[in-house]
Amino acid sequence: MLNLIKSDLYRITRPRGLRGSFWQYGIAILAAYGIVVALVAFANSQVFLDMTGGTIGDVVTKTSLTVYFADMLNGLVPLCVAFMAVEHALAEFKNGYIKSVLSARSGRLSYITGKLLFVGVLSALMIIFSTLVVLACLPVMTAGHPVFNTVDGPLEVIGWFVGFWLNTWALAACSLILVYATRVSPVSYIGAFCFCASVVPQTLMGLAYSTGGILSVLQPIRPVLETLAAWIPSTALSNLSQGGQLFLNASLGIWGETGYAFTIAPGIQTVLTGIIWIVLAGALVLAISRKRDI
């Protein structure tokens, strides 16, 4: 299993010709943040001042460092990780790599476990890389103004990154379900996008809100729908937009209108959500592999 993980990491980090997907997606991330920084720099330039009579000033919310990370990392990084996981898994079907590796069916559990761990390592690598990039962007994004009103403690920073990593990992792991179930590129990529774009919790909450109207037949299961929506990785990532304070000072009021949902302390729930969905995704991928005799 460790050799398979090493092989996967080598394939995504091949520097020659930038063939590894880590470099390709890394360049895409650099380009995306580069565009944002360029626009902010222009909006604070003398040229923009002469055109409009004012600049946009500080575009960073002055709360904490982890809120800045949430603003900059959430959305782009989980999507890139999910797409990388899908691309890597599909490639193994297309080039026949998976058949040669799984010539012995007894190795299926080890193989699937290795894939899940690889996705976790991939998530960590992309988060570290993107964090370094957005830190480098900070001077431009703050336009030379004072940065944050609140200083995050070590536990808040660590808790935030653990929660972000686990739920990013979970979204990528869920995307693998579609790869192994369909082996169809468009379905896998569109599904990964829907997972990361909060389509699932929004759909569940839409059904829950409709229980008082045209879908009144669903009224008895409204608490179930809201609970499922609250325990989705993309919901956890959305909650992390409040920064590291989520792990120490946030109250259950963060759940807003999900009044019928079963929820616990937001910080604990954020971490548990990632762990639960990683395990569930692994179990589903393993079940699909056995069913389809992969």
PASEBA-1860 file (N, C-alpha, C; in nm, 3 decimals):
! residues 294
1> MLNLIKSD> 0.082/-0.120/0.000/0.000/0.000/0.000/0.087/0.126/0.000 ~ 0.190/0.128/0.083/0.278/0.244/0.087/0.349/0.264/-0.046 ~ 0.385/0.155/-0.112/0.450/0.166/-0.243/0.354/0.225/-0.346 ~ 0.226/0.189/-0.338/0.127/0.246/-0.429/0.111/0.396/-0.406 ~ 0.109/0.436/-0.279/0.097/0.578/-0.247/0.219/0.654/-0.299 ~ 0.338/0.597/-0.279/0.460/0.660/-0.332/0.453/0.672/-0.484 ~ 0.401/0.567/-0.549/0.389/0.571/-0.695/0.293/0.680/-0.739 ~ 0.180/0.692/-0.669/0.082/0.796/-0.703/0.141/0.935/-0.683
9> LYRITRPR> 0.213/0.954/-0.574/0.274/1.084/-0.547/0.379/1.118/-0.652 ~ 0.454/1.019/-0.695/0.554/1.044/-0.799/0.487/1.087/-0.929 ~ 0.376/1.021/-0.963/0.309/1.052/-1.090/0.251/1.193/-1.091 ~ 0.204/1.243/-0.977/0.146/1.378/-0.977/0.250/1.487/-0.958 ~ 0.374/1.448/-0.923/0.477/1.549/-0.898/0.594/1.539/-0.996 ~ 0.574/1.468/-1.108/0.683/1.460/-1.207/0.717/1.599/-1.259 ~ 0.838/1.645/-1.235/0.871/1.782/-1.276/0.903/1.795/-1.425 ~ 0.944/1.687/-1.489/0.986/1.695/-1.629/0.867/1.734/-1.717
17> GLRGSFWQ> 0.879/1.847/-1.782/0.772/1.895/-1.867/0.646/1.932/-1.790 ~ 0.659/1.941/-1.659/0.543/1.971/-1.574/0.426/1.878/-1.603 ~ 0.459/1.749/-1.621/0.354/1.651/-1.653/0.270/1.613/-1.532 ~ 0.326/1.629/-1.415/0.250/1.595/-1.296/0.134/1.690/-1.273 ~ 0.018/1.636/-1.235/-0.100/1.719/-1.216/-0.082/1.820/-1.103 ~ 0.005/1.789/-1.007/0.029/1.885/-0.898/0.082/2.016/-0.953 ~ 0.174/2.009/-1.047/0.231/2.131/-1.105/0.128/2.201/-1.193 ~ 0.051/2.124/-1.267/-0.048/2.184/-1.356/-0.156/2.259/-1.278
25> YGIAILAA> -0.209/2.195/-1.176/-0.310/2.262/-1.095/-0.247/2.373/-1.010 ~ -0.122/2.353/-0.971/-0.052/2.457/-0.897/-0.037/2.583/-0.979 ~ -0.006/2.567/-1.108/0.005/2.682/-1.197/-0.131/2.750/-1.212 ~ -0.237/2.670/-1.221/-0.372/2.726/-1.231/-0.407/2.808/-1.107 ~ -0.369/2.757/-0.990/-0.394/2.829/-0.865/-0.314/2.960/-0.862 ~ -0.188/2.952/-0.904/-0.106/3.073/-0.910/-0.168/3.176/-1.004 ~ -0.216/3.129/-1.119/-0.277/3.221/-1.215/-0.403/3.285/-1.158 ~ -0.486/3.205/-1.090/-0.611/3.258/-1.033/-0.582/3.364/-0.928
33> YGIVVALV> -0.489/3.334/-0.837/-0.456/3.433/-0.734/-0.381/3.551/-0.795 ~ -0.304/3.525/-0.898/-0.234/3.635/-0.965/-0.330/3.735/-1.026 ~ -0.439/3.684/-1.084/-0.541/3.773/-1.141/-0.607/3.856/-1.032 ~ -0.639/3.791/-0.920/-0.702/3.863/-0.808/-0.610/3.973/-0.756 ~ -0.482/3.939/-0.735/-0.386/4.037/-0.684/-0.367/4.151/-0.783 ~ -0.361/4.119/-0.913/-0.344/4.222/-1.014/-0.463/4.318/-1.015 ~ -0.584/4.263/-1.001/-0.703/4.349/-0.999/-0.705/4.438/-0.876 ~ -0.667/4.381/-0.762/-0.664/4.461/-0.639/-0.558/4.570/-0.648
41> AFANSQVF> -0.439/4.533/-0.702/-0.333/4.632/-0.716/-0.375/4.746/-0.810 ~ -0.443/4.709/-0.919/-0.489/4.813/-1.012/-0.595/4.902/-0.946 ~ -0.686/4.839/-0.869/-0.793/4.916/-0.805/-0.741/5.010/-0.697 ~ -0.618/4.987/-0.652/-0.557/5.076/-0.552/-0.447/5.164/-0.613 ~ -0.440/5.166/-0.746/-0.335/5.242/-0.813/-0.380/5.386/-0.840 ~ -0.284/5.467/-0.876/-0.312/5.607/-0.909/-0.398/5.617/-1.035 ~ -0.379/5.523/-1.128/-0.458/5.523/-1.251/-0.606/5.507/-1.219 ~ -0.637/5.412/-1.131/-0.775/5.388/-1.092/-0.830/5.508/-1.014
49> LDMTGGTI> -0.743/5.568/-0.932/-0.784/5.687/-0.855/-0.819/5.801/-0.949 ~ -0.740/5.820/-1.055/-0.768/5.926/-1.151/-0.897/5.899/-1.229 ~ -0.926/5.771/-1.252/-1.045/5.736/-1.330/-1.173/5.748/-1.248 ~ -1.167/5.710/-1.122/-1.289/5.700/-1.041/-1.295/5.798/-0.924 ~ -1.179/5.853/-0.888/-1.176/5.944/-0.775/-1.159/5.876/-0.641 ~ -1.134/5.746/-0.642/-1.115/5.673/-0.518/-1.060/5.534/-0.544 ~ -1.008/5.471/-0.439/-0.958/5.335/-0.450/-1.043/5.244/-0.362 ~ -1.023/5.113/-0.374/-1.104/5.020/-0.296/-1.045/4.997/-0.158
57> GDVVTKTS> -0.917/5.036/-0.137/-0.855/5.020/-0.006/-0.836/4.875/0.034 ~ -0.853/4.848/0.162/-0.831/4.714/0.218/-0.946/4.624/0.178 ~ -0.918/4.514/0.107/-1.023/4.421/0.065/-1.028/4.298/0.155 ~ -0.942/4.290/0.253/-0.943/4.178/0.345/-1.031/4.212/0.465 ~ -1.121/4.119/0.498/-1.204/4.137/0.615/-1.117/4.142/0.739 ~ -1.127/4.249/0.815/-1.037/4.266/0.930/-1.088/4.192/1.053 ~ -1.080/4.062/1.048/-1.119/3.984/1.165/-1.004/3.898/1.213 ~ -0.961/3.804/1.132/-0.850/3.719/1.174/-0.782/3.657/1.054
65> LTVYFADM> -0.666/3.597/1.078/-0.590/3.533/0.971/-0.667/3.416/0.912 ~ -0.734/3.337/0.997/-0.805/3.220/0.946/-0.927/3.260/0.862 ~ -0.987/3.376/0.891/-1.095/3.424/0.806/-1.040/3.460/0.669 ~ -0.922/3.519/0.666/-0.855/3.549/0.538/-0.828/3.420/0.461 ~ -0.777/3.318/0.530/-0.754/3.189/0.464/-0.885/3.134/0.408 ~ -0.991/3.143/0.486/-1.120/3.091/0.441/-1.167/3.163/0.316 ~ -1.152/3.296/0.314/-1.194/3.374/0.198/-1.116/3.337/0.073 ~ -0.989/3.310/0.090/-0.901/3.286/-0.025/-0.895/3.139/-0.068
73> LNGLVPLC> -0.903/3.048/0.029/-0.883/2.906/-0.004/-1.012/2.833/-0.035 ~ -1.117/2.868/0.035/-1.243/2.794/0.020/-1.298/2.812/-0.121 ~ -1.343/2.705/-0.179/-1.397/2.709/-0.314/-1.295/2.659/-0.414 ~ -1.187/2.733/-0.432/-1.087/2.698/-0.532/-1.008/2.573/-0.495 ~ -0.954/2.568/-0.375/-0.867/2.457/-0.336/-0.942/2.325/-0.329 ~ -1.058/2.316/-0.261/-1.130/2.189/-0.260/-1.168/2.142/-0.400 ~ -1.206/2.236/-0.488/-1.243/2.198/-0.624/-1.123/2.142/-0.699 ~ -1.006/2.206/-0.685/-0.885/2.156/-0.752/-0.848/2.018/-0.701
81> VAFMAVEH> -0.856/1.996/-0.571/-0.823/1.866/-0.514/-0.919/1.760/-0.565 ~ -1.049/1.791/-0.568/-1.149/1.694/-0.616/-1.125/1.661/-0.763 ~ -1.096/1.761/-0.845/-1.069/1.736/-0.986/-0.941/1.653/-1.004 ~ -0.840/1.682/-0.923/-0.717/1.604/-0.932/-0.740/1.458/-0.895 ~ -0.821/1.435/-0.793/-0.852/1.298/-0.753/-0.929/1.225/-0.863 ~ -1.025/1.293/-0.923/-1.102/1.234/-1.032/-1.013/1.203/-1.152 ~ -0.930/1.299/-1.189/-0.840/1.281/-1.304/-0.745/1.164/-1.282 ~ -0.691/1.154/-1.162/-0.596/1.048/-1.131/-0.664/0.911/-1.135
89> ALAEFKNG> -0.784/0.902/-1.078/-0.854/0.774/-1.074/-0.900/0.731/-1.214 ~ -0.951/0.825/-1.292/-0.994/0.792/-1.428/-0.878/0.744/-1.514 ~ -0.762/0.806/-1.495/-0.644/0.768/-1.574/-0.607/0.622/-1.549 ~ -0.627/0.575/-1.427/-0.591/0.437/-1.395/-0.684/0.338/-1.463 ~ -0.807/0.379/-1.490/-0.898/0.294/-1.567/-0.863/0.298/-1.716 ~ -0.833/0.419/-1.764/-0.809/0.435/-1.907/-0.682/0.366/-1.956 ~ -0.576/0.371/-1.874/-0.450/0.310/-1.918/-0.431/0.167/-1.869 ~ -0.533/0.113/-1.802/-0.526/-0.026/-1.758/-0.440/-0.050/-1.637
97> YIKSVLSA> -0.397/0.057/-1.571/-0.309/0.043/-1.454/-0.379/-0.034/-1.342 ~ -0.508/-0.006/-1.323/-0.579/-0.067/-1.212/-0.591/-0.218/-1.229 ~ -0.602/-0.265/-1.354/-0.615/-0.409/-1.377/-0.486/-0.482/-1.342 ~ -0.374/-0.420/-1.374/-0.246/-0.485/-1.344/-0.217/-0.486/-1.195 ~ -0.259/-0.380/-1.125/-0.236/-0.372/-0.982/-0.326/-0.468/-0.906 ~ -0.451/-0.481/-0.953/-0.548/-0.565/-0.882/-0.563/-0.701/-0.948 ~ -0.456/-0.756/-0.999/-0.462/-0.890/-1.055/-0.498/-0.992/-0.948 ~ -0.463/-0.962/-0.823/-0.501/-1.045/-0.708/-0.613/-0.972/-0.633
105> RSGRLSYI> -0.732/-1.033/-0.629/-0.848/-0.968/-0.569/-0.831/-0.943/-0.420 ~ -0.745/-1.019/-0.357/-0.725/-1.002/-0.213/-0.662/-0.867/-0.179 ~ -0.605/-0.801/-0.280/-0.541/-0.672/-0.256/-0.634/-0.555/-0.274 ~ -0.765/-0.579/-0.296/-0.858/-0.470/-0.324/-0.869/-0.374/-0.205 ~ -0.882/-0.428/-0.084/-0.895/-0.342/0.034/-0.772/-0.255/0.052 ~ -0.654/-0.314/0.034/-0.531/-0.238/0.046/-0.523/-0.128/-0.060 ~ -0.569/-0.161/-0.180/-0.564/-0.064/-0.290/-0.656/0.054/-0.262 ~ -0.781/0.026/-0.222/-0.878/0.133/-0.195/-0.832/0.219/-0.078
113> TGKLLFVG> -0.781/0.154/0.026/-0.729/0.229/0.141/-0.615/0.320/0.098 ~ -0.527/0.267/0.013/-0.416/0.346/-0.037/-0.464/0.466/-0.117 ~ -0.571/0.449/-0.195/-0.625/0.561/-0.272/-0.681/0.670/-0.181 ~ -0.750/0.628/-0.076/-0.804/0.726/0.018/-0.692/0.802/0.089 ~ -0.589/0.730/0.131/-0.477/0.797/0.197/-0.403/0.889/0.100 ~ -0.392/0.846/-0.024/-0.328/0.931/-0.125/-0.405/1.061/-0.142 ~ -0.538/1.052/-0.147/-0.620/1.173/-0.160/-0.600/1.264/-0.039 ~ -0.584/1.204/0.081/-0.558/1.285/0.199/-0.425/1.357/0.191
121> VLSALMII> -0.321/1.288/0.143/-0.190/1.351/0.127/-0.197/1.459/0.020 ~ -0.267/1.430/-0.089/-0.284/1.528/-0.196/-0.353/1.654/-0.144 ~ -0.456/1.636/-0.063/-0.527/1.750/-0.005/-0.433/1.835/0.080 ~ -0.352/1.769/0.161/-0.258/1.841/0.247/-0.156/1.919/0.163 ~ -0.104/1.857/0.058/-0.005/1.924/-0.027/-0.063/2.049/-0.092 ~ -0.183/2.037/-0.146/-0.244/2.151/-0.214/-0.280/2.263/-0.116 ~ -0.322/2.224/0.004/-0.354/2.326/0.104/-0.228/2.400/0.148 ~ -0.120/2.327/0.171/0.006/2.391/0.210/0.055/2.485/0.100
129> FSTLVVLA> 0.053/2.437/-0.023/0.097/2.519/-0.136/0.012/2.646/-0.148 ~ -0.120/2.629/-0.144/-0.211/2.743/-0.160/-0.199/2.841/-0.043 ~ -0.177/2.789/0.077/-0.161/2.875/0.194/-0.038/2.965/0.179 ~ 0.071/2.907/0.131/0.192/2.987/0.108/0.168/3.095/0.003 ~ 0.090/3.061/-0.100/0.062/3.158/-0.205/-0.022/3.274/-0.151 ~ -0.128/3.243/-0.075/-0.215/3.351/-0.027/-0.146/3.434/0.081 ~ -0.052/3.375/0.154/0.027/3.454/0.248/0.114/3.554/0.173 ~ 0.169/3.510/0.058/0.249/3.601/-0.022/0.164/3.713/-0.081
137> CLPVMTAG> 0.033/3.686/-0.101/-0.058/3.787/-0.156/-0.105/3.887/-0.051 ~ -0.085/3.856/0.076/-0.144/3.936/0.183/-0.106/4.084/0.178 ~ 0.020/4.122/0.154/0.052/4.265/0.152/-0.028/4.344/0.050 ~ -0.050/4.283/-0.068/-0.128/4.352/-0.170/-0.276/4.355/-0.134 ~ -0.326/4.245/-0.080/-0.468/4.236/-0.048/-0.508/4.331/0.064 ~ -0.415/4.364/0.151/-0.446/4.458/0.260/-0.412/4.601/0.224 ~ -0.350/4.622/0.110/-0.321/4.757/0.060/-0.243/4.840/0.161 ~ -0.158/4.776/0.239/-0.075/4.847/0.335/-0.146/4.893/0.460
145> HPVFNTVD> -0.271/4.853/0.478/-0.348/4.892/0.596/-0.326/4.790/0.709 ~ -0.365/4.826/0.832/-0.359/4.727/0.940/-0.437/4.602/0.902 ~ -0.386/4.488/0.942/-0.437/4.363/0.889/-0.560/4.310/0.964 ~ -0.542/4.261/1.084/-0.651/4.191/1.152/-0.683/4.253/1.288 ~ -0.812/4.252/1.321/-0.855/4.300/1.452/-0.840/4.194/1.560 ~ -0.845/4.067/1.520/-0.838/3.956/1.615/-0.720/3.867/1.581 ~ -0.647/3.827/1.683/-0.534/3.737/1.663/-0.577/3.595/1.701 ~ -0.565/3.503/1.605/-0.600/3.364/1.631/-0.495/3.300/1.721
153> GPLEVIGW> -0.541/3.221/1.816/-0.449/3.142/1.899/-0.404/3.018/1.825 ~ -0.300/2.952/1.874/-0.249/2.830/1.808/-0.356/2.723/1.790 ~ -0.439/2.701/1.892/-0.542/2.598/1.883/-0.646/2.634/1.777 ~ -0.676/2.761/1.763/-0.773/2.803/1.662/-0.718/2.782/1.522 ~ -0.591/2.817/1.501/-0.530/2.799/1.370/-0.520/2.651/1.336 ~ -0.471/2.571/1.431/-0.458/2.427/1.407/-0.595/2.365/1.382 ~ -0.694/2.401/1.464/-0.829/2.347/1.446/-0.886/2.383/1.311 ~ -0.864/2.507/1.268/-0.916/2.550/1.138/-0.854/2.469/1.025
161> FVGFWLNT> -0.723/2.454/1.028/-0.657/2.380/0.920/-0.693/2.232/0.921 ~ -0.707/2.173/1.039/-0.749/2.032/1.047/-0.889/2.016/0.988 ~ -0.980/2.106/1.026/-1.115/2.099/0.972/-1.118/2.120/0.822 ~ -1.041/2.216/0.772/-1.038/2.243/0.629/-0.978/2.125/0.553 ~ -0.871/2.068/0.608/-0.806/1.954/0.542/-0.899/1.833/0.538 ~ -0.960/1.797/0.649/-1.046/1.679/0.654/-1.165/1.691/0.559 ~ -1.225/1.808/0.552/-1.344/1.823/0.467/-1.307/1.838/0.320 ~ -1.191/1.894/0.291/-1.141/1.893/0.153/-1.113/1.750/0.110
169> WALAACSL> -1.050/1.674/0.196/-1.023/1.532/0.173/-1.155/1.458/0.151 ~ -1.255/1.487/0.233/-1.384/1.418/0.223/-1.452/1.447/0.089 ~ -1.448/1.571/0.041/-1.509/1.605/-0.087/-1.440/1.530/-0.201 ~ -1.308/1.521/-0.196/-1.235/1.446/-0.299/-1.268/1.298/-0.292 ~ -1.279/1.245/-0.169/-1.312/1.103/-0.153/-1.452/1.074/-0.206 ~ -1.547/1.164/-0.181/-1.682/1.146/-0.234/-1.683/1.149/-0.386 ~ -1.595/1.229/-0.444/-1.586/1.235/-0.590/-1.540/1.101/-0.648 ~ -1.458/1.028/-0.572/-1.412/0.897/-0.618/-1.527/0.798/-0.632
177> ILVYATRV> -1.633/0.816/-0.554/-1.748/0.727/-0.564/-1.803/0.727/-0.706 ~ -1.815/0.847/-0.764/-1.868/0.859/-0.899/-1.774/0.798/-1.001 ~ -1.645/0.812/-0.979/-1.547/0.754/-1.072/-1.562/0.603/-1.076 ~ -1.565/0.540/-0.960/-1.571/0.395/-0.956/-1.709/0.342/-0.994 ~ -1.813/0.421/-0.973/-1.949/0.377/-1.006/-1.979/0.390/-1.154 ~ -1.924/0.494/-1.220/-1.960/0.520/-1.360/-1.845/0.506/-1.458 ~ -1.724/0.544/-1.414/-1.605/0.548/-1.501/-1.627/0.643/-1.619 ~ -1.717/0.739/-1.604/-1.749/0.835/-1.709/-1.695/0.971/-1.667
185> SPVSYIGA> -1.611/1.031/-1.751/-1.545/1.156/-1.714/-1.643/1.270/-1.687 ~ -1.737/1.300/-1.779/-1.826/1.414/-1.752/-1.906/1.398/-1.623 ~ -1.958/1.277/-1.599/-2.036/1.254/-1.477/-1.949/1.275/-1.353 ~ -1.826/1.226/-1.358/-1.736/1.236/-1.242/-1.697/1.381/-1.214 ~ -1.663/1.455/-1.318/-1.622/1.594/-1.298/-1.740/1.682/-1.256 ~ -1.855/1.662/-1.320/-1.973/1.741/-1.284/-2.015/1.709/-1.140 ~ -2.010/1.580/-1.104/-2.043/1.542/-0.967/-1.948/1.603/-0.866 ~ -1.818/1.601/-0.899/-1.719/1.663/-0.808/-1.747/1.811/-0.792
193> FCFCASVV> -1.782/1.878/-0.900/-1.815/2.021/-0.892/-1.938/2.043/-0.804 ~ -2.040/1.959/-0.820/-2.161/1.974/-0.741/-2.134/1.952/-0.592 ~ -2.049/1.854/-0.562/-2.012/1.832/-0.421/-1.946/1.956/-0.362 ~ -1.852/2.013/-0.436/-1.776/2.127/-0.384/-1.856/2.256/-0.384 ~ -1.955/2.265/-0.473/-2.035/2.388/-0.485/-2.157/2.389/-0.395 ~ -2.163/2.297/-0.300/-2.273/2.292/-0.202/-2.409/2.264/-0.265 ~ -2.411/2.199/-0.380/-2.539/2.167/-0.444/-2.620/2.070/-0.359 ~ -2.551/1.972/-0.298/-2.621/1.870/-0.219/-2.690/1.930/-0.097
201> PQTLMGLA> -2.619/2.005/-0.008/-2.689/2.062/0.108/-2.795/2.163/0.069 ~ -2.772/2.239/-0.038/-2.872/2.336/-0.081/-2.999/2.266/-0.129 ~ -2.981/2.153/-0.199/-3.097/2.076/-0.243/-3.174/2.020/-0.124 ~ -3.100/1.966/-0.027/-3.164/1.912/0.093/-3.239/2.020/0.170 ~ -3.178/2.138/0.183/-3.244/2.247/0.254/-3.364/2.298/0.175 ~ -3.355/2.296/0.042/-3.469/2.336/-0.040/-3.588/2.243/-0.019 ~ -3.559/2.114/-0.010/-3.666/2.016/0.017/-3.722/2.037/0.157 ~ -3.632/2.069/0.253/-3.678/2.090/0.391/-3.769/2.212/0.399
209> YSTGGILS> -3.734/2.320/0.330/-3.816/2.441/0.333/-3.951/2.419/0.263 ~ -3.952/2.328/0.166/-4.075/2.303/0.090/-4.174/2.215/0.164 ~ -4.133/2.162/0.279/-4.224/2.073/0.352/-4.345/2.147/0.408 ~ -4.336/2.279/0.413/-4.452/2.356/0.459/-4.541/2.400/0.345 ~ -4.505/2.360/0.222/-4.582/2.402/0.106/-4.619/2.284/0.018 ~ -4.569/2.287/-0.106/-4.609/2.187/-0.204/-4.559/2.047/-0.171 ~ -4.456/2.038/-0.088/-4.403/1.907/-0.049/-4.433/1.877/0.097 ~ -4.554/1.907/0.137/-4.591/1.887/0.277/-4.582/1.740/0.318
217> VLQPIRPV> -4.586/1.652/0.221/-4.575/1.508/0.251/-4.440/1.475/0.314 ~ -4.340/1.562/0.293/-4.207/1.538/0.348/-4.189/1.597/0.488 ~ -4.292/1.659/0.542/-4.282/1.724/0.672/-4.227/1.632/0.781 ~ -4.266/1.505/0.788/-4.213/1.418/0.895/-4.062/1.397/0.889 ~ -4.004/1.410/0.769/-3.859/1.386/0.758/-3.780/1.515/0.746 ~ -3.844/1.629/0.775/-3.771/1.756/0.768/-3.648/1.757/0.858 ~ -3.657/1.708/0.982/-3.536/1.706/1.066/-3.424/1.624/1.004 ~ -3.459/1.516/0.935/-3.358/1.433/0.871/-3.290/1.510/0.758
225> LETLAAWI> -3.370/1.578/0.677/-3.315/1.655/0.565/-3.221/1.765/0.615 ~ -3.263/1.837/0.719/-3.180/1.945/0.771/-3.054/1.891/0.839 ~ -3.068/1.778/0.904/-2.950/1.717/0.968/-2.848/1.673/0.864 ~ -2.897/1.610/0.757/-2.805/1.570/0.650/-2.735/1.691/0.590 ~ -2.810/1.799/0.567/-2.751/1.921/0.510/-2.643/1.978/0.602 ~ -2.667/1.971/0.733/-2.572/2.028/0.829/-2.446/1.944/0.844 ~ -2.455/1.816/0.804/-2.341/1.725/0.819/-2.276/1.690/0.686 ~ -2.280/1.782/0.590/-2.216/1.765/0.460/-2.083/1.840/0.461
233> PSTALSNL> -1.976/1.784/0.401/-1.845/1.852/0.402/-1.847/1.994/0.348 ~ -1.924/2.021/0.243/-1.928/2.157/0.189/-1.992/2.253/0.289 ~ -2.087/2.205/0.370/-2.145/2.289/0.475/-2.040/2.319/0.581 ~ -1.961/2.219/0.616/-1.854/2.239/0.714/-1.754/2.343/0.665 ~ -1.719/2.336/0.537/-1.626/2.434/0.481/-1.687/2.574/0.483 ~ -1.816/2.582/0.457/-1.884/2.711/0.462/-1.879/2.769/0.604 ~ -1.899/2.683/0.704/-1.892/2.728/0.843/-1.753/2.778/0.880 ~ -1.651/2.720/0.816/-1.514/2.761/0.846/-1.484/2.903/0.799
241> SQGGQLFL> -1.576/2.964/0.725/-1.557/3.103/0.684/-1.557/3.196/0.805 ~ -1.605/3.146/0.920/-1.601/3.225/1.043/-1.464/3.221/1.109 ~ -1.373/3.143/1.053/-1.236/3.139/1.104/-1.219/3.046/1.222 ~ -1.102/3.056/1.284/-1.068/2.968/1.395/-1.153/2.988/1.518 ~ -1.223/3.101/1.528/-1.313/3.123/1.641/-1.422/3.017/1.647 ~ -1.447/2.952/1.535/-1.548/2.846/1.530/-1.518/2.736/1.630 ~ -1.390/2.714/1.661/-1.352/2.601/1.745/-1.352/2.633/1.894 ~ -1.360/2.760/1.928/-1.356/2.795/2.070/-1.476/2.875/2.117
249> NASLGIWG> -1.522/2.968/2.034/-1.622/3.063/2.083/-1.756/3.059/2.011 ~ -1.764/2.988/1.899/-1.889/2.988/1.823/-1.997/2.911/1.898 ~ -2.119/2.958/1.887/-2.232/2.891/1.951/-2.311/2.814/1.847 ~ -2.410/2.739/1.893/-2.494/2.663/1.801/-2.578/2.753/1.712 ~ -2.580/2.883/1.741/-2.653/2.977/1.656/-2.598/2.985/1.515 ~ -2.480/2.928/1.491/-2.422/2.929/1.358/-2.510/2.855/1.258 ~ -2.595/2.765/1.309/-2.675/2.683/1.218/-2.795/2.757/1.163 ~ -2.821/2.875/1.211/-2.924/2.960/1.152/-3.060/2.893/1.147
257> ETGYAFTI> -3.111/2.874/1.025/-3.248/2.827/1.008/-3.263/2.675/1.014 ~ -3.156/2.604/1.035/-3.168/2.458/1.044/-3.213/2.421/1.185 ~ -3.328/2.473/1.223/-3.376/2.459/1.360/-3.417/2.318/1.397 ~ -3.445/2.234/1.299/-3.488/2.098/1.327/-3.373/1.997/1.320 ~ -3.256/2.045/1.286/-3.143/1.955/1.264/-3.078/1.914/1.395 ~ -3.018/1.795/1.393/-2.935/1.751/1.505/-2.795/1.805/1.482 ~ -2.751/1.894/1.569/-2.617/1.951/1.557/-2.549/1.952/1.692 ~ -2.418/1.963/1.689/-2.339/1.972/1.812/-2.247/2.093/1.801
265> APGIQTVL> -2.153/2.107/1.892/-2.060/2.220/1.888/-1.997/2.229/1.749 ~ -2.004/2.347/1.686/-1.962/2.360/1.545/-1.821/2.310/1.516 ~ -1.726/2.340/1.604/-1.589/2.296/1.579/-1.576/2.145/1.577 ~ -1.637/2.081/1.676/-1.633/1.935/1.682/-1.706/1.874/1.563 ~ -1.820/1.933/1.528/-1.896/1.880/1.416/-1.820/1.894/1.285 ~ -1.748/2.003/1.269/-1.670/2.024/1.147/-1.566/1.913/1.129 ~ -1.496/1.879/1.235/-1.395/1.773/1.227/-1.462/1.637/1.206 ~ -1.568/1.610/1.280/-1.636/1.481/1.268/-1.698/1.462/1.129
273> TGIIWIVL> -1.748/1.570/1.072/-1.808/1.561/0.938/-1.706/1.511/0.837 ~ -1.586/1.568/0.840/-1.482/1.522/0.748/-1.448/1.376/0.769 ~ -1.429/1.335/0.893/-1.392/1.196/0.922/-1.502/1.100/0.878 ~ -1.627/1.133/0.910/-1.740/1.045/0.876/-1.749/1.023/0.726 ~ -1.737/1.130/0.649/-1.754/1.117/0.505/-1.634/1.052/0.437 ~ -1.517/1.066/0.494/-1.401/0.992/0.440/-1.423/0.843/0.457 ~ -1.468/0.803/0.575/-1.494/0.661/0.601/-1.608/0.610/0.514 ~ -1.718/0.686/0.505/-1.831/0.644/0.423/-1.792/0.632/0.276
281> AGALVLAI> -1.717/0.729/0.227/-1.675/0.725/0.086/-1.588/0.603/0.060 ~ -1.496/0.574/0.153/-1.411/0.457/0.137/-1.492/0.329/0.135 ~ -1.591/0.319/0.224/-1.674/0.199/0.229/-1.755/0.183/0.100 ~ -1.808/0.293/0.048/-1.886/0.287/-0.076/-1.799/0.251/-0.195 ~ -1.681/0.308/-0.203/-1.590/0.275/-0.313/-1.552/0.128/-0.308 ~ -1.526/0.078/-0.189/-1.491/-0.064/-0.173/-1.608/-0.152/-0.214 ~ -1.731/-0.116/-0.173/-1.849/-0.194/-0.209/-1.870/-0.194/-0.360 ~ -1.853/-0.077/-0.423/-1.869/-0.067/-0.569/-1.763/-0.152/-0.639
289> SRKRDI> -1.642/-0.149/-0.589/-1.534/-0.225/-0.649/-1.564/-0.376/-0.644 ~ -1.618/-0.420/-0.532/-1.653/-0.563/-0.521/-1.770/-0.599/-0.612 ~ -1.869/-0.508/-0.616/-1.987/-0.533/-0.698/-1.952/-0.539/-0.846 ~ -1.865/-0.450/-0.889/-1.828/-0.444/-1.029/-1.703/-0.525/-1.061 ~ -1.655/-0.598/-0.961/-1.539/-0.685/-0.977/-1.419/-0.610/-1.033 ~ -1.391/-0.496/-0.972/-1.275/-0.417/-1.013/-1.150/-0.477/-0.952
END
